[in-house]
Amino acid sequence: MKTNILVIAGHDPSGGAGIHADIEAIRALGGFASTLITGLTVQNSQNVRGFRLTDVDLLRQQAATLLEDYDYQAVKIGMTGSVAIIGFIAELLQQLPGVPVVLDPVLAAEAGGSLASESLAEAMLERLAPHCDIMTPNLPEAQALSGQVSVADCGGELVKRTGCATLITGTHDATDQVTNHLFSADGEQQWNWERLPHSYHGSGCTLASSIACLRGRGESLANAVADGQAHVDRFLRNAFRPGQGQHVPDRR
């Protein structure tokens, strides 16, 4: 049987990020994704122009129906969009004890454009992150969540506050290499990757979903993080440009 992954995230009509990216990444790693779509966005490969959130009662009905049928080996959380949806997700996770949870704390799209309300970051830290095994912010997201500036200070503050391991990605740095830092109760690890020549749509979703699938297959957190990055590097090296904006990882 395939590994069942529950994905809670938003829909990107351009096909590059969000639910599309999650399903493709999970399938590429041998898993099966079922979805709770938190919102519909108005975006393309160049920018986000708006979004409309799903009614929480509908999400709750969908979740209850899925849990009647499926057992899950991991959960991946992407765009939440509101404090109310965060509350619903926190309640849902309590029904999945022991299941690894990966949180991609989406506050904005890679191409620009907010995907969050102003109060979202605090609710994410207080109500959601403590239920998760790992979160995967890029540096701007880590700074917004922690109130710190340096990578080390951001990682240390987030682990201290939430107890959740934190992988801070270096895709937004102006460096020759992309350096990703994992902070956890066991200390810090880092990985260096060649910085590829393009800007990419959906790389963060792809990474978080890859880690979730690998965790669902039974890999340790450290191994899932390392292997997930390697898969994403491969997807990015085969990326293509479907429109006039960012490139999209070829997740296969």
C-alpha positions in Angstrom: 0.0 0.0 0.0 1.1 3.6 -0.6 1.8 5.9 2.2 -1.3 8.1 3.0 -0.5 11.8 3.4 -3.1 14.3 4.5 -2.4 17.7 2.9 -4.0 20.8 4.2 -3.1 23.8 1.9 -4.4 26.2 -0.6 -5.1 25.9 -4.3 -2.9 27.5 -6.9 -4.7 27.7 -10.3 -1.4 28.2 -12.1 -0.4 24.6 -11.1 3.0 25.6 -9.7 2.5 25.7 -6.0 0.0 24.8 -3.3 -2.0 21.6 -3.6 -0.8 20.9 -7.1 2.9 20.9 -5.9 2.0 18.8 -2.8 0.2 16.1 -4.8 3.0 15.9 -7.4 5.8 15.7 -4.9 4.1 13.1 -2.8 3.3 10.9 -5.8 6.9 11.3 -7.1 8.1 9.8 -3.8 5.6 6.9 -3.8 2.9 8.3 -1.6 -0.8 9.1 -2.0 -2.2 12.5 -1.1 -5.7 13.4 0.0 -6.5 17.1 0.5 -8.3 19.7 2.6 -8.1 22.9 0.5 -8.1 25.9 2.8 -8.6 28.5 0.1 -8.7 29.4 -3.6 -6.1 31.9 -4.7 -5.9 34.3 -7.7 -2.4 33.9 -8.9 -0.1 32.9 -11.8 3.6 32.2 -12.0 4.3 36.0 -11.5 2.3 37.0 -8.5 -0.6 36.5 -6.1 -3.5 38.9 -6.6 -5.9 37.6 -4.0 -7.5 34.7 -2.2 -10.8 33.5 -0.8 -10.8 31.1 2.2 -12.9 27.9 2.6 -15.6 27.9 5.2 -14.4 26.2 8.3 -17.5 24.1 8.8 -17.0 22.7 5.3 -13.4 21.8 6.1 -14.6 20.2 9.3 -17.1 18.0 7.5 -14.5 17.0 4.9 -12.0 16.1 7.6 -14.5 14.0 9.5 -15.5 12.1 6.3 -11.8 11.4 5.4 -11.0 10.2 8.9 -13.9 7.7 8.7 -12.1 6.1 5.8 -8.4 6.7 5.8 -5.5 6.1 8.2 -2.7 8.7 7.7 1.0 8.2 8.1 1.9 11.9 7.9 0.3 15.4 7.6 1.6 18.3 5.5 0.2 21.8 6.3 0.7 24.7 3.9 -1.4 27.9 3.5 -3.8 28.3 6.4 -5.0 31.9 5.7 -6.9 32.6 9.0 -6.9 32.2 12.7 -10.1 30.2 12.5 -8.6 27.7 10.1 -5.6 27.4 12.3 -7.9 26.5 15.2 -9.6 23.9 13.1 -6.3 22.3 12.1 -5.1 22.2 15.7 -8.3 20.4 16.7 -7.8 18.0 13.8 -4.3 17.1 14.7 -5.4 16.1 18.2 -7.3 13.3 16.4 -4.0 12.0 14.8 -1.7 11.3 17.8 1.7 10.1 16.9 1.4 11.1 13.2 4.3 13.2 11.9 3.3 16.7 10.9 5.2 19.0 8.7 4.3 22.7 8.7 5.2 25.0 5.8 4.3 28.4 7.5 3.2 30.1 4.3 2.9 33.9 4.8 3.6 35.0 1.2 4.0 33.4 -2.2 7.5 33.0 -3.7 6.6 35.5 -6.5 5.2 38.0 -4.0 1.8 38.6 -2.6 0.4 38.0 0.9 -1.4 34.8 1.7 -2.0 35.5 5.4 -3.8 37.9 7.7 -1.8 40.1 10.1 -2.7 37.9 13.2 -1.7 34.7 11.5 1.9 34.4 12.6 1.1 34.5 16.3 -1.7 32.0 16.0 0.5 29.7 14.0 3.2 29.7 16.7 0.8 29.4 19.7 -1.8 26.9 18.4 -0.2 25.0 15.5 3.5 24.6 15.7 3.5 22.8 19.1 1.6 20.0 17.4 4.2 19.7 14.6 7.4 17.8 14.2 9.1 20.3 12.0 8.3 23.6 10.2 10.1 24.7 7.1 10.1 28.5 6.8 12.3 30.5 4.4 14.4 33.2 6.2 11.9 36.0 5.7 9.1 33.8 7.2 11.4 32.8 10.1 12.2 36.4 10.8 8.5 37.3 10.7 7.6 34.5 13.0 10.4 34.8 15.5 11.0 38.6 15.6 14.7 37.9 15.2 17.1 38.7 12.3 20.0 36.2 12.0 19.4 32.6 11.0 20.8 31.3 14.3 18.6 33.6 16.4 15.5 32.8 14.4 16.0 29.1 14.6 16.9 29.2 18.3 13.8 31.3 19.2 11.4 29.2 17.2 12.6 25.9 18.7 12.5 27.4 22.2 9.1 28.8 21.8 7.3 25.9 20.0 9.4 22.8 20.7 9.2 22.2 17.0 12.3 21.4 14.9 12.8 24.2 12.3 14.4 24.0 8.9 15.2 27.5 7.7 15.9 27.6 3.9 18.3 30.0 2.4 16.7 30.5 -1.0 16.2 34.2 -0.4 19.9 34.9 0.5 22.2 36.6 -2.0 24.9 33.9 -1.8 26.5 31.5 -4.3 25.1 28.6 -2.4 21.8 27.9 -0.8 22.4 27.0 2.8 19.6 25.3 4.7 19.8 25.2 8.5 18.0 22.6 10.7 17.5 23.6 14.3 16.2 21.1 16.9 16.6 20.0 20.5 19.6 18.0 19.3 21.4 21.1 18.0 22.0 22.5 14.5 22.8 20.8 11.1 23.2 22.5 7.7 23.3 21.6 4.1 24.8 23.5 1.2 23.3 23.3 -2.3 24.3 24.9 -5.6 22.2 28.0 -6.3 20.4 27.3 -9.5 19.9 30.0 -12.1 16.2 30.6 -12.0 13.5 31.7 -9.6 11.1 28.9 -8.7 7.4 28.7 -8.0 6.4 26.0 -5.5 9.8 25.0 -4.2 8.8 25.4 -0.5 5.6 23.4 -0.9 7.6 20.7 -2.7 10.2 20.5 0.1 7.6 20.3 2.9 5.6 17.6 1.1 8.7 15.6 0.3 9.7 15.6 4.0 6.2 14.6 5.0 6.1 11.7 2.6 9.5 10.5 3.7 8.5 10.8 7.4 5.3 8.9 6.6 7.4 6.1 5.1 9.2 5.8 8.4 12.4 7.8 7.9 13.9 9.6 10.9 13.4 13.4 10.9 17.1 14.0 10.1 17.1 11.6 7.2 13.8 12.8 5.9 15.1 16.4 5.9 18.3 15.4 4.1 16.6 13.1 1.5 13.8 15.6 1.0 16.3 18.3 0.0 18.0 16.0 -2.4 14.8 15.2 -4.1 13.9 18.9 -4.4 17.3 19.7 -5.9 16.6 17.1 -8.6 13.1 18.5 -9.2 14.6 22.0 -9.5 17.3 21.0 -11.9 14.6 19.7 -14.3 12.4 22.8 -13.9 10.5 24.3 -16.8 8.8 27.7 -17.4 5.1 27.3 -18.3 4.4 31.0 -18.4 6.2 34.4 -18.3 7.1 34.2 -14.6 8.9 31.7 -12.4 10.1 28.3 -13.3 8.2 25.3 -11.9 10.0 22.2 -10.4 9.5 19.1 -12.5 8.3 16.8 -9.7 8.7 13.3 -11.1 
